[in-house]
Amino acid sequence: MEYRITQGRLEIGKFSLYYERVGAGAPIVFLHGLGGNHLSWWQQVPYFMRSFECVTVDQRGFGLSPDPDGVFNRAHASDLGALLDHLKIDKAVLVGQSMGGWTIVGYALEHRERVAAMVMADTPGGIFTPEMKFETPRTPLPVDASPPIGSLPTYAADYFTRHPEMAFLYDEVRTLGARPPADAGTRIVSLRYDLAAVKQRLTMPILCLVGEEDTLIRPDIIKALASALPNSRLRTVPGSGHSIYFENAPVFNQLVRDFLVEVGYAK
C-alpha cells in the first residue's frame, strides 16, 4: 500500500493553520507540546498510519503556523475544532502531549460526542484537583531558541548521555519555525478547566501516560488526574521523562495501540 502525505492549510481569519494527514482508517489527531510541532510525531505516524488516518498539526504559534494576533493557546481548542470540521472528521481519537493536553481537554469539554477516546501524555491538561501537590513553584519552561544541547527538562536527565543524537534531534525540532510567546508556559498553566464539568463531560475512555522520571509533571500528579477522571487508566513508563513519545516511542506506541484495542477503536 502506498502512503502519501497530504499537506494543507486552514485559514482562520488572518491565521493560517498548517496540518498534515496520512494513512487510512479511523482518525487519530496528534497535538504536540510546548517543545514541539507536527514533526514531533515522526515516530508515531509511520507506526499508526498502517491502520489509521493520522493528522498532525502545528498549533497556533509553532512551526509553520505563526500567530499574527498573539492569541496563542486561547484559540488552540477552537482551532482543533475548525480543523476537524474542515477535514470532515465526525469523531476521532485525540492524543495530547503536555500543552496539547490542554487543547484536547478544551475541545472535548465542548464537543464530547466527537471524541472517541483521548490519550493524555505527561499532562494534566488544565485539570487540577486538590490531591495534586505542587511542592515548589516551577519556572515555566523557557522558550529561548538556543539552550545548551541536552539541557531541556522535557526528557530524562540522562537522556542526552544515553542518546545524544536523539536529544540533539529533539532540540532541533523544537526550534524549527515559529516560536511561541515568551510567557507561553505561564499562559498554559493559567488555563484551568472546571473540575465538576470535567467529571460530568469527560466520560470517554482516557489513557493517562507519564514518564517515571518526569520532573515537569510528576507521576503523582498524573495519578491524581487519572483518579479524578470517570473512565481513565494510568500507565507509568520507567526510564522516561516528560516526552515518552520521543524518548521511548516503541513503548508509547504499544501502550496507545493496546488502549485503542481495549476501547474497540482498533483490532
C-alpha positions as CSV (number, residue, x, y, z in Angstrom):
1,M,0.0,0.0,0.0
2,E,1.2,3.5,-0.8
3,Y,1.2,6.2,1.8
4,R,1.0,9.8,0.7
5,I,1.2,12.8,3.0
6,T,-1.4,15.5,2.3
7,Q,-0.2,18.9,3.4
8,G,-2.7,21.6,3.9
9,R,-3.6,25.0,5.4
10,L,-6.8,26.1,7.1
11,E,-7.4,29.9,7.0
12,I,-9.0,31.1,10.2
13,G,-9.2,34.9,9.9
14,K,-5.7,36.2,9.5
15,F,-4.3,33.0,10.9
16,S,-3.2,30.0,8.8
17,L,-3.1,26.6,10.5
18,Y,-0.7,24.1,9.0
19,Y,-1.6,20.4,9.1
20,E,-0.7,17.0,7.5
21,R,-2.7,13.8,7.1
22,V,-1.6,10.4,6.0
23,G,-3.0,6.8,6.2
24,A,-6.5,5.4,6.0
25,G,-8.9,4.3,8.7
26,A,-10.3,5.7,11.8
27,P,-8.7,9.1,12.5
28,I,-6.2,9.9,15.2
29,V,-5.2,13.6,15.8
30,F,-1.9,14.3,17.4
31,L,-1.4,17.6,19.4
32,H,2.2,18.5,20.3
33,G,3.5,20.2,23.4
34,L,5.3,23.4,24.0
35,G,8.6,22.0,22.8
36,G,7.3,20.6,19.5
37,N,5.4,20.9,16.3
38,H,3.9,18.5,13.7
39,L,7.4,16.9,13.3
40,S,7.4,15.8,16.9
41,W,5.3,12.8,15.9
42,W,7.8,11.3,13.4
43,Q,8.0,8.1,15.4
44,Q,4.2,7.7,15.8
45,V,2.8,8.5,12.3
46,P,4.7,5.7,10.4
47,Y,3.5,3.2,13.1
48,F,-0.1,4.2,13.2
49,M,-0.7,5.2,9.6
50,R,-0.9,1.5,8.6
51,S,-4.2,1.2,10.4
52,F,-5.4,4.8,11.0
53,E,-5.7,8.1,9.3
54,C,-3.1,10.2,11.2
55,V,-3.5,14.0,11.4
56,T,-0.7,16.2,12.8
57,V,-0.8,19.9,13.2
58,D,1.4,22.9,14.0
59,Q,-0.6,24.5,16.7
60,R,-1.0,28.3,16.7
61,G,2.4,29.9,17.4
62,F,4.5,26.9,16.4
63,G,6.3,25.5,13.3
64,L,4.5,26.6,10.1
65,S,1.6,28.3,12.0
66,P,2.8,31.8,13.1
67,D,0.3,33.5,15.3
68,P,-0.1,37.1,14.0
69,D,-2.6,38.2,16.6
70,G,-0.8,36.7,19.6
71,V,-3.9,34.7,20.6
72,F,-1.8,31.6,21.3
73,N,-3.5,28.9,23.5
74,R,-6.7,30.8,23.9
75,A,-7.5,29.6,20.4
76,H,-5.9,26.1,20.4
77,A,-9.1,24.2,21.2
78,S,-11.2,26.1,18.7
79,D,-8.5,25.8,16.1
80,L,-8.7,22.0,16.6
81,G,-12.5,22.1,16.2
82,A,-12.2,24.2,13.0
83,L,-9.7,21.7,11.6
84,L,-11.9,18.6,12.3
85,D,-14.8,20.4,10.6
86,H,-12.6,21.3,7.7
87,L,-11.4,17.7,7.3
88,K,-15.0,16.4,7.8
89,I,-13.9,14.2,10.7
90,D,-17.0,13.5,12.8
91,K,-15.3,11.5,15.5
92,A,-11.6,11.0,16.4
93,V,-9.1,9.8,19.0
94,L,-7.2,12.8,20.3
95,V,-3.6,12.4,21.5
96,G,-2.3,15.4,23.5
97,Q,1.3,15.8,24.7
98,S,1.9,18.2,27.6
99,M,0.5,21.5,26.2
100,G,-1.5,19.5,23.7
101,G,-3.5,18.1,26.6
102,W,-5.0,21.5,27.3
103,T,-6.1,21.6,23.6
104,I,-7.8,18.2,23.6
105,V,-9.5,18.7,27.0
106,G,-10.8,22.1,26.0
107,Y,-12.2,20.7,22.8
108,A,-13.7,17.6,24.4
109,L,-15.5,19.6,27.1
110,E,-17.4,21.4,24.3
111,H,-17.7,18.5,21.8
112,R,-17.6,15.3,23.8
113,E,-19.8,13.5,21.2
114,R,-17.0,13.9,18.6
115,V,-14.2,12.4,20.8
116,A,-14.0,8.6,20.7
117,A,-11.1,8.5,23.2
118,M,-8.2,10.6,24.5
119,V,-4.6,10.0,25.3
120,M,-3.2,12.5,27.8
121,A,0.6,12.2,27.8
122,D,2.6,13.8,30.6
123,T,-0.1,16.4,31.1
124,P,-2.9,17.4,33.5
125,G,-4.5,19.2,30.5
126,G,-5.8,22.1,32.6
127,I,-7.5,19.7,35.1
128,F,-6.3,20.4,38.6
129,T,-7.6,18.6,41.7
130,P,-7.0,19.2,45.5
131,E,-4.9,16.0,45.5
132,M,-2.3,17.5,43.2
133,K,0.6,18.8,45.2
134,F,3.0,21.2,43.5
135,E,5.7,21.3,46.2
136,T,7.7,24.2,44.9
137,P,6.9,26.9,42.4
138,R,8.3,26.0,39.0
139,T,9.6,28.5,36.5
140,P,7.7,28.0,33.2
141,L,9.6,26.1,30.5
142,P,11.8,28.7,28.8
143,V,11.2,29.3,25.1
144,D,14.7,30.5,24.4
145,A,15.7,29.3,21.0
146,S,19.1,28.1,21.9
147,P,19.6,26.5,25.3
148,P,22.6,24.2,25.8
149,I,22.2,21.0,23.9
150,G,20.8,18.3,26.1
151,S,19.7,20.6,28.9
152,L,16.0,20.7,28.4
153,P,13.8,19.4,31.3
154,T,11.5,17.8,28.7
155,Y,13.3,14.5,28.7
156,A,15.0,12.4,31.4
157,A,18.1,13.9,33.0
158,D,20.5,11.3,31.5
159,Y,18.8,11.2,28.1
160,F,21.5,13.2,26.3
161,T,24.2,10.9,27.8
162,R,22.3,7.8,26.6
163,H,21.1,9.1,23.3
164,P,23.0,12.3,22.3
165,E,21.8,12.1,18.7
166,M,18.1,11.9,19.7
167,A,18.4,14.7,22.2
168,F,20.0,16.8,19.5
169,L,17.1,16.0,17.1
170,Y,14.6,16.9,19.8
171,D,16.2,20.2,20.3
172,E,16.3,20.8,16.5
173,V,12.7,20.0,16.1
174,R,11.8,22.3,18.9
175,T,13.5,25.4,17.4
176,L,12.1,24.9,13.9
177,G,9.7,27.6,12.6
178,A,7.5,29.9,14.6
179,R,8.2,30.4,18.3
180,P,5.5,30.8,21.0
181,P,5.4,34.0,23.2
182,A,8.0,34.4,25.9
183,D,5.3,33.8,28.6
184,A,3.9,30.7,26.9
185,G,4.4,28.5,29.9
186,T,2.5,30.9,32.2
187,R,-0.3,31.2,29.8
188,I,-0.7,27.5,29.5
189,V,-0.7,26.6,33.3
190,S,-3.0,29.6,34.0
191,L,-5.8,27.9,31.9
192,R,-7.8,25.7,34.3
193,Y,-11.0,23.8,33.5
194,D,-13.8,23.4,35.9
195,L,-13.4,20.1,37.7
196,A,-17.1,19.4,38.0
197,A,-17.6,19.9,34.3
198,V,-14.7,17.6,33.6
199,K,-16.1,14.8,35.7
200,Q,-19.5,15.2,34.1
201,R,-18.5,15.6,30.5
202,L,-15.2,13.7,30.0
203,T,-16.7,10.2,30.2
204,M,-15.0,8.9,27.1
205,P,-12.1,6.4,27.6
206,I,-8.9,8.3,28.6
207,L,-5.4,6.9,28.8
208,C,-3.1,8.9,31.1
209,L,0.6,8.3,30.4
210,V,3.5,9.7,32.4
211,G,7.3,9.1,32.4
212,E,8.6,7.8,35.7
213,E,11.4,10.5,35.6
214,D,9.1,13.4,34.5
215,T,10.2,16.4,36.6
216,L,7.8,18.9,34.9
217,I,4.6,17.0,35.5
218,R,5.4,14.4,38.2
219,P,3.9,10.9,38.2
220,D,1.9,11.6,41.4
221,I,0.1,14.5,39.6
222,I,-0.9,12.2,36.7
223,K,-2.0,9.6,39.2
224,A,-4.3,12.2,40.8
225,L,-5.6,13.2,37.4
226,A,-6.4,9.6,36.5
227,S,-8.2,9.1,39.8
228,A,-10.4,12.2,39.0
229,L,-11.5,11.1,35.5
230,P,-14.5,8.8,35.3
231,N,-13.2,6.4,32.6
232,S,-9.4,6.5,32.8
233,R,-6.5,4.2,33.1
234,L,-2.9,5.1,34.1
235,R,0.4,3.8,32.7
236,T,3.8,4.9,34.0
237,V,6.9,4.4,31.8
238,P,10.2,3.7,33.5
239,G,13.3,5.4,32.2
240,S,11.4,8.3,30.5
241,G,10.9,11.9,31.4
242,H,8.4,14.4,30.1
243,S,8.4,13.1,26.5
244,I,7.7,9.4,26.4
245,Y,6.5,9.6,22.7
246,F,10.0,10.7,21.8
247,E,12.3,9.1,24.4
248,N,10.7,5.6,24.2
249,A,8.5,5.6,21.1
250,P,8.1,1.7,20.9
251,V,6.6,1.6,24.4
252,F,4.5,4.7,23.8
253,N,3.1,3.4,20.5
254,Q,2.3,0.0,22.0
255,L,0.6,1.4,25.0
256,V,-1.6,3.6,22.8
257,R,-2.4,0.7,20.4
258,D,-3.3,-1.6,23.3
259,F,-5.6,1.2,24.7
260,L,-7.3,1.6,21.3
261,V,-7.8,-2.2,21.1
262,E,-9.2,-2.2,24.6
263,V,-11.8,0.5,23.8
264,G,-12.8,-1.0,20.5
265,Y,-11.2,1.6,18.2
266,A,-8.7,-0.9,16.8
267,K,-8.4,-4.6,16.2
